[in-house]
Amino acid sequence: MRNIAEYLRKGIVFAVTLQGIVLVILIGMEVFFRYVVGRALSWPEEVAGIIFVWFTLLGITLLTRSGEHIEFNFLVTRVGPRAGKIFLIFTQTVIAAFSLLMIVYGYTYAMLFRFENTPAAGINILWLNLSLPICGLLILFYSQLNIINILKSPKGKDNQP
């Protein structure tokens, strides 16, 4: 399981890196055409918007994996090891519950608008809307893995897969 999680992490890091590079190129191209050429392109803004959503949600997935998302670390350090472990499990459970909402409602929304296209680029909006259920699945996977690692850890501090 640890190998699968690590290969998945490497794939997500690669995708986020590539998306960051593409975002810089697209925004730079848009600025160049708008201010240097004098004719703004309409499609780079739509493409950049879709990539940015994926970039953000995959980034959240990586933060969930590493345990660097928003959580109350100051509480964990001030309570005993048992209470800290319970609190860490609770935070991961809340994250898992939210990811289930992302999966269910994200998929429903994606299927509702699966035949829509963006106006300028003509990209099927499904590529944008599938980001929620797919990243929800990834977040659910990593939050469950974090819970397993917290339960295995004697101090409850090592919650990274």
Secondary structure as UniProt FT lines:
FT   HELIX           2..31
FT   HELIX           32..37
FT   HELIX           43..66
FT   HELIX           73..78
FT   HELIX           81..112
FT   TURN            113..115
FT   TURN            119..121
FT   HELIX           126..129
FT   HELIX           131..152
//
